[in-house]
Amino acid sequence: MFRFPASALLGLAIAGTLAGAEAEAWKPIPADVWALTDSALPGGLGAINLARRIRVTDSSVVNEFRIRICSQRGRRAAEFTAFEKDAAVTGRVVYPDGRQLTFDSQKDFHVRTSFSSRLVDHQEQVLVPPGLTDDCVVDLRWEAPRYWSAWARVGRGSETWDLASTFPTRILTVEVPQVNWFDFSFNSAGLPCVPINTPDLKVLTIKDVPATTYAPFALKSVRNIPLLKVYIQGNLLRAASREGKDAFWKKVVELYRDFLTKDLVMGNRYRAFSADIRKDLPAGPQALAQELALRIQDKVLNLDRLTLAERSRRTRKESEERIELRDLEGLARRGTAHGGGIFALFLQLLKEAGVTPKVFLVVDREVAVFHSEQKNINQITDFLVGVEEPGKPPIWLDPAMRFAPPTLVHPDYQGTPCIEIDTATWTGRFVDLPSQAPSTNRRRDTYRLELLPDQDRFTLEADFRGYDDYRWKWTFMNLEPREQDRKLREQLEVRLDTIVDKAQVLHATDPRTPIQWTAEGRIDRAVGRHRRVDPFPMTPYALPLPDALSETRSDSIILPYLLEREAVSRFRLPPGYGWKGAPPYRRSNEFGSVSLLAERVDGPDGPEGVATLKVQVVKAMAGPGRWAAFKEFLGWIREAGSTQLILEKNP
């Protein structure tokens, strides 16, 4: 199945050319295409992309496919994520006897939900052309408008097309215009690339592109797959790029310096605002910076991260108001700003408080990995502030990351290359941003179980820190308190034998207090000579555990983030049952440690059981050669997390 970026749909290609740029008719289908059978196709996938083309013009992007389907499972080759609303779509399904079914609208496609889970509030819908069979050819073409001129006016813009496919492709063609107002790069994934230049067009062709498989715990951005990038940057940067890497990135640092510090508008309102927000700040640059970031969250509404209620209260005039990033006077008057304005405000307030921070230009690893050799400012996706203090490790802050703890670095930036800028001299250097320690991201579940004859009743208190805190806050931030509780209850009722009677979310939109939630419920339980106890019924595995894992691996292993998980459960032994505890379970390797201790203790009302599960993930990245060790680590997480305690009925 093809997966296209939300910002730009990928497209349909054709052997050599399916339909020319201006052609109305499709190219004929050669007889040898119909001679293809399922057994003759590479990979046993039941389909092949005979050809694919993506063509960038000065006002649109044209995508084309010709797909040969030879079996039921091969139909997935013709499934696509939603096209852009203003895309013009045409296509046909052709059958061996010469009949064909044509279509010319997105409304002609069938919509199918390919993923749905009660555990995750997410559904992915795919579009399926009408008339698919187990033996057909699909021609598809769509053209979506692009407004490159808007990029040119601001001197910056970028779009990327992932041209990888889960089905093999015989011919992949990329066409870009020969113009002087944008640049492009094309990764051929190591395959021989045949370039053809005309006065108006550059055509790049690669052949026999193998199918791409997507492995768990991997990043597409680090895979060697066919990729097209088109980008615009101002004339100053284009000129600097011709002088080499060092000159280019020096100019980038200068532009960010001017962008964040030059021509700031600061009048009487701002000066009063600044004096008030800096009053009684704690000593020490790191404590000062953290408190200042929290005060900004208290006093300045981040327009990029509004809750649903905040968005509904804004007037049309407020929503359409043009806000200049460097207008700190207007920010103080309104009490609102976009993320860039909040960042500029934070830097200025730190300067006024006597702190000289560092600025980090970072790249979202889910999108790309920063390469200094690629002289493209559009690689940069966000800023962070770094503050150092003698005798302490450095901290990093994102003042525009609303509802997050001040020193939380989003996992997508951790462990990635970036640019560090010293704001004392406004000079930059290439560094790697470290991964934050496992203790930064913690979840602790505390259970009290009541073992009744036909059910287990449980109460649960869950506490979160770091990214786990932020992730849960982001889940609930757009909901009223009552709806937060309802959503939590729905997410917890994933077991068919479980009923959640009560659920409550606390501190969902308070940046100073980590989120908590509590739940009460019951689980049906069969009785007999043995009494099985799930000590942690609502606690998910510390890492997502796929149903099956391959024997070998070629991708690097990349985990979401380092973390710690702890769950503690207490229960009183029910009348008539005995239990002596269980042998301790302890495992560890380079990726982390897993332990489960379950013991019998004397409680105030008789013997009790206490079970404690701990998981620590200490390694975020590893090469494919460590796959066996990582699978072993995942196996320990599954084994300890699914362990049941067996109580014996007394004679």
N, C-alpha and C positions, 0 to 999 in steps of 0.2 A: 504494500500500500504506500502511496506517495504521501509525504507530509510537506506542506508548504508553509513558509513563514506567513504570519497574519498580515504583514505589510505588503507582501508581494506574492502573487500566485505563480506557481511554476507552470510550465506549459507543455504543450503537446507538440511532438516533433514528427518528422516524416522522413522516410528513407531518401537521402539526398535532399529532396524537398517534397513535402506532401502537397501543399498548396502553396504556390508562390505568394509573395507578399500581396500582390494585387489580384491574384487568380481567384475566380469564383468557384471553379470546379476542382475536385480532388484528383491527384495523380492516379493513374491506373494501378491496380494491384497486380504485381507479377504472378505468373502461374506457380512459381516455386514457393510463394508464400502459402498458398493453399495446400501445398504438398507437405508442409511442416506438421509434425505430429507431436503429441505430448512427450513421447519417449525420445524424440530427437532434440528437444529443447534443453539447453544447459541448466543444470541445477535441479531438474525435476520439479519446477515451480508451476508448470502448466501454462506459462505465458512468457512473452518476450516483447520488449519495446523494439520494434523494428527500426524506428528512428524517432528522434526527438530534436526539436529546434527551439531555441529561445532567441528572439531578435529584439534588440533595443533600438527604438527610433527616437527622433527628437521630441515626440509627444506621447509615446505609448510603449508598452512592452507586449510583444506577440509571442505566444507559446503554442507549440504544436506537438502532437503525438500521433504515431501510428503504432497500434498495439495488436499483436496476434495472440488470440486466446485459444487454447487447445484443450482445456479441461475445466471442470467445475472450480477447482481451487485457483485456476488462473484468472477467474473473473475479478479477483482482488486487484489485478493490475490496472483495472479501469475505474477504481474508486479514488475519489479526490475530495480533499477538504474543500470547504465552501469557496467559491470564486468571489472576487470583489463584486459589490453590488452593481457597479457601473461597467462591468466587463461585458463585452459582446461575445457571445458563445455560439459556435456552429460546430456541427459534427454529423457523423453517420455511423451506423453499425451495418456492416456488409456481411452477407452469408455466402457459403460456398456456391449456391445455385445462382448467384448474381443479384438476388434481391437485396434491397437495402432499406434501412429505416433512418430517415434524416431528422435532425432537430436543430433548432436555432434559438433556443431560449434556456436560461437556467431553470425555468419552471418545468421544462420537459424532463428534468432529472428526478430520479427517485431519491428520497432521503432515508438513510438507514442509520440507526444508532449503533455504533460499533463498540461502545464501552459504557457500562453503567454499573455503579457500585453503591451500596448503601453506606459503605465505609467512607467513601470519598464523594463529595458533592460535585461530581463532574460527569458530563456526558459529551462524547465526541460524535458528531454527525458527519457522515460522508455522503457525497453525491455520486449516484450511480447512473450511467447513461441508460436510457430505455432500450429494451429489446436485446439485452445481453444473452448469449447462449454459450454452450461449452465449445463451440466451433465457429468463430467469427473474427472479423477484423474491425477494430475501432479506430476511426479517424476523428481527431478532436483538435479544435483550434479556438483559442480565445485571445482577445486583445483588450487590455486594460489601459486607460489613459494615465499618463504621468505628467506632472507639472514641474519639470526640471527647472523652469524659470524661477520658481519660488526659492529653490535651493541657491540658484545663482545670485539672487538678490541678497541673501544672508551670507553668501560665501561659504556655505557648508551644507552637506547632505550626503547620504549614503544609502544604498540598498544592496542586499545580498541575496543571491539565489542559490539554495542548496540543490544541486542537480543529481544528488545520489538517488538511487531507486532500489527498492527491495526486489526488483526484477532486472534481469540483464538487459543491456541496451546495445544494439548493434552499432548505431551511429548516433553520436551526439554532436550537434552543431550549435555554435554560439556566434551571433552576429552583432557587432556594435558599430555605430557610425564613426567615421573619421572626423571628429570635431575637436576644437581646442578649448571647449568650456567644461569638459569633464575628463576624468581618467578612469581606467578600469584595470582590474587584475583578474586573471583566470587561472585556477589551479586545475591541471589536467589529471591529477591523482597519479602522477608518474607514468601515464600512458603517452605514447608518441602523439604529438600534436601537429597537425598540418595546418599552417597559417596561409591564408590567401588575402592579399591586400589589393583593394581597388581604390580609386580616388575618393570614393564615398563610404567605403565599408571595409571593415576587417572581419574576416570569417575564420573561425577556429574550429577544427574538427578532430574528434577522437573517436576511435572505434573499439568495439568489443569491451564495453565497460561492464565489469562483473556486478552481480547483484550485491547490495550492501545489507548486511545483517546488523541489527542493533542489539547490543549486549547490555545487560543490567550493570549498574555501577560503572558507567562510561560516559564520556562527553563527546557529542558529535563535533564540537568545535576543535577537538584535537585530532580528529580522524583525517586521514588523507583521502578526501572524497572530492569529486568534481565540484567546483565552486566558482561562481561569477560574482564579482563585486564591481559596482559602478559608484563613483563618488565625485563630489565637487568640493574643492577648497579654494580659497581666495587666491588672487594673483601673487600676493606676498609669499604664501606657502608654496605655490607652484614654482615660483622662482627659487625659493630656498631649497626645494627638493632637488633641483638641478645642481646644487652645490654640495650635496652629499648628506648622509644621515645626521651627522653632528650639527651641521648648519640648520637642517630642517627642524630638529627637535629643540634647538636653542630658540628658533623663531616661535615655535609652539609655546614654549614657556613664557616668552615675552608677551604673546597675545593673551595668554591666561592671566598674566600679571595685570595687563591693561583692562581686561574684561572684568576682573574681580576687584580692582582697587582704584582705577582711574575714573575721574569725573563723577565721583560719588556726590549725590545731592544731600547735604546735611544742613538743615536750618534749625530754628529754635525748637520746633517740636521734636526733632531727632535728638538734640542735645539734652532736652529734658527726659526723653525716653531712655537715652543712654545712661544718664546719671542715676535714674531710678532702678534700672535693671542691673546695674553694677554695684548697687548699694550692699554693703556687708557681705561681699563675696568671701569665701574661705581662702586661707593662705595656701600657697603652693600652686604652681601652674596647672597641675593635673586636676586637683580638686576644684579649682576655680573654673577650669574649662568645662568640667562635667556639670557643675551647678549652673553655669551660664547657659549651656545647651538645654537644660531642663527649664530654666526660666523663659527661654525663647519659646519652647513648646507651650508654656503657660500663657504667654502674652501675644504670640503671633500665630494666627491661623494659617496653616499650610494649605494653600489652595489646590495643590497637586494631590492631596490625600484627605479629601473631605469625606466625612461620614454621609450616609444617605440623608440623615436629618439635617445636617448642615447644608447640604446641597439644596434641599427643598426650601430652606429658609432664605436663600439668596435671591435677590431681585434680578430681573433681567438686566437692569442697568449695571448692577454689580458684576454680573457674569460676563458682560460684554466690555467692561472697563479695561483699557489697555494699561498694563502695569509694567513700568520700566524697572529692570533688575537693579539698577544703581540708584534709584530714587529712594534713599533711606528716609528722607523727609516724608514722602508719601506713605511709606511703610508704617512709620510711627503714627501718622494720622489715621490710617485705615485699620491698622492692626492685622493686616493680611499681607501675604506675599507668596510667590511661587518658590519652588525649591532653590533655584539659583539665587534669588534675592535673600533667602534665609542664610544661604552659605556666605554671601558677601557681607551680610549683617554680622554673622558670627566672627568672620575674620576681622572686621573693623572693631568690634567690641573687644576681642582679644587684644588687639593692638592698643586700644585705649586703656585696657587693664594691665598693660605691661608684659604681655605674653607674646613671644615670637614663635608661631607654630610652623609646621611644615604642611604643605599641601601635597596630596597624592592624587595623581590622575590615574584612574583605575578602569579596567575593562571587565564587563560581565562575562565570565567564563562560559555561561550557557550560550552566549552569542558568538564569542570569538576569544582567542588568546592573543594578548598583546605581542606584537613583533616589531621591534625597533627598526628592522630592515625595511618594513613596509612604511613608506613615508606618506602616511594618511592620518590626518588629525581625527577623522571620523571613527577611528578605533576607540577613542576615549568615550566612555559612557557615563562616568560619574566622578565626583570629587570626594575625598576624605580629608580630614584634618588630623595631623599627628602632633602630639604634645609630649615633650621629653622633660624629665626631672631627674636630677642627680640621685643615684642610689635606687632608682625605680625603673622597671621596664617601661618602654614607651606605650602610650595608649593612642587609639585611633577613634575618631568621632565622626558621625554623620548627622549634623544638626537638622537635616531635612528628612530624616527617617522617623516619621511621626509614630508615637506610641512605643518606640523601641528604647531599651536602656541606652544611655548616652554612649557607652564604649562598645556597643555591639557593632561588629563589622559583618555585613551581609555575607553569608557563606559563598556567594557567587564571586566575591572579590578575594577571598582568603586563599593563600597559597599560589597567587598568580603574579606574573611580572607586571610592573607598573612604572610610573615616573614619580620620583620623589623631588619636590621643589622646596628648597630652603628659602623662606620668605624674608630672611635677613638680607640675602644677596640676590634672590630670585634667579638662582641657578639650579639646574636639574641634573639628576642622574637616574640611571636605570637600576631598579632594585626589585626584589621579590617581597610581596606583602606576606608576612607569616600567617599560618593558620592559628586561630585562637585555641587556647588550651581546652581540654575536655571539660574541665570544671566550669567553663564559661556557659556551657549549654547543658542544663540539668533539668531532669524531671524526677520528682519523688512522689510515689503513690503510697498512701497509707490506708490499709483496709482493716475493717473489723467485720468478721464473719460470724453469723449465728446459724449453726447447723441444726435445722429442724428435721422432723421425720421425712418430709417429702420435698424439701427445698432448702436452698442456702440463701439466707438474706445477707446482704452486704451493705456497708456504708463505705464510701471512698472519698478521700480528700486528695486532690492532685495539686502539686505546686510546681511552678516552672521558673526557669532562669534563662537568660540569653536568647538565642534564636527560637527556642521552644516557646518562650514567653511571647516574643514578637509574632511568631506564626499563629498562635492561638488568638492573640489580640486581633490580628488581621482577619481571622475567620469570623469574629463576632462584631467588629467595629461598626458595621453598617446596620446592626439590628438593635431594636429596643430591648431592654432587659428581659421582658417576657419572651420575646422571640429568641434571644440568646439562649435562654434555658430550654426552649423547645428544640432548637437546633442541636444543642448538646445532647439532649435526651435521644433524639433520632440517631445521632452518630454513635451513641453507646449501645443502642439496641441492634447490634449486628448479629448476635446469636439468636437462633430461633427459639431457644429455651429460656431466654432472658427477658424480663420485663423491668424497665427502669421506672420506678414510681415517682422519683423526684430528682431534679437536676438544677443546679444553680451556678451561674457564672459570676465571678467577682472581679472587679478592677479591670474590665475589658478595655477601657479607654484611659487608664491612668498611667502615664509614663513613669511615675515615681514608685509605683507599687506593682510587683509582678502579678500576673494573672493567676487566679486560683479557680478551681471549680470543685463542687461536691456533688455526690450522687448517692442515691439509695435505690436498691432494687432487689430482685429475687431471681433465682435460677432453679428450675425444676430439677429434682434429683431423685433417682431411683434408690430404693433401700434394699438391703440384703445383708449377707454375711460380711461383705466388704463395703465400706463407705468411702467413696472417692471425693476428694476435696480439691477444687481448683483454687489455689491460694491467691491468684492474681487475675481474676476473671475479666477485668476491663483494661488490663495493661497490654498495649501492643508490643510487638517485638521491637527491640532497640533499632534495628535496621529492617527495611523491607526485604522479605524473603521470597524470592521467586519459587514457583512450584518445581521448576527443573533448572538445572545449571549444566552448561556444556562441560565436556571432559577437558577440552583445551580452550585456549583463549589467545587472541592476537591484540586486543585492545588493552590499554593501560587501565588499571583499577583506580577509580576515583570515587570516593565516598562523599556524601553530602556535606558533612562537617564532623568535627570531633565532638564527643558527647559523653555524658555520664547518665546512667539510669539506675534508679533504686526503687524497689517496691518492698514494703513491709506489710505482712498480714498476720493478724492474731485471731485465734478462734478458741473457744472453750470446747473441750471434748464432749460430745453428746453422751447422755446416759447410756450405758451398756456397751460402749466402744472403748477400746484401748489403742494406744499408739506410743511407740518408743522413740519416735523421731526417725530421721533418715540420714544416711551417710552424707557427709559434706561433699559438694560438687565444686571443684575448682579447676579452671582451665585458663591457659593464657598462651599467646604467641605474639608475634611482632605487631599484629593489628589491635590487640587489646586483651581484655580479661573478662571472664564470665564466672560468677560464683552463685551458688544457691545453698543456703544453710537452713535446715528445717529441724527444729528441736522441740522437745517437750519441756515445759517449765511449770513451776507451781504458781498458779494465779490466786487471787483473793477468793474466788468461788470454786476452786478446784483446779485440776490439771488443764493446761492450755497448750496450744501449739503456736509457735512463732516461726514464720518463714521469711527469709530475707533474700531477695534477688538483686544482684548488682551486675551491671554491664558497663565497661569503659571502653570506648573506641579511641585509640591513641595514634593511629596512622591514617592519614587522609588519602595518600596516593601511593601506588606501587606499580611496578611493571608487570606485564602479563606472566612473567616467570613465577610470580608469587601467587598465582591463581589457586593452586592446591592448598596453600596455607590459608588463603582467604576463605575458600569454601569450608575448610575445617572450622574456622572461626564462626562462620554463619551457622554451621551445624550445631555448635555449642549454644549459640543464642536460641536456636529453635528448641533444642533439647531441654535447656534449663527453663525457658519461658513457657513450655507446654507441660512441664512435669506436674503430675497429680500426686497428692499424698493419699495413701491408702490406710484407712482406719480399719482395724479388725474388731469384729463383734466378740464380746467376751463370752467364754463358754457358759 
